[in-house]
Amino acid sequence: MNLAELDRALRSLRLSGMADLLGARLRHAQAEQLRPLDLIAMRINDEFQRRQDRPLERPRV
């Protein structure tokens, strides 16, 4: 699976928090030689944070 396919898959799974930072996180992981588990944990945290922040982004009606 290439980067574009992975991005589409994440978005179709409604994991836009992971998709939005995918490239940046992969570059960071390579530069820092992160363990796969650390990269996965970082990606899950990105999604968790996105969902935590989402109610703050929506305008109230």
Stockholm file with secondary structure:
# STOCKHOLM 1.0

chainA/1-61         MNLAELDRALRSLRLSGMADLLGARLRHAQAEQLRPLDLIAMRINDEFQRRQDRPLERPRV
#=GR chainA/1-61 SS CCHHHHHHHHHHTTCHHHHHTHHHHHHHHHHHTCCHHHHHHHHHHHHHHHHHHHHHHSCCC
#=GC SS_cons        CCHHHHHHHHHHTTCHHHHHTHHHHHHHHHHHTCCHHHHHHHHHHHHHHHHHHHHHHSCCC
//
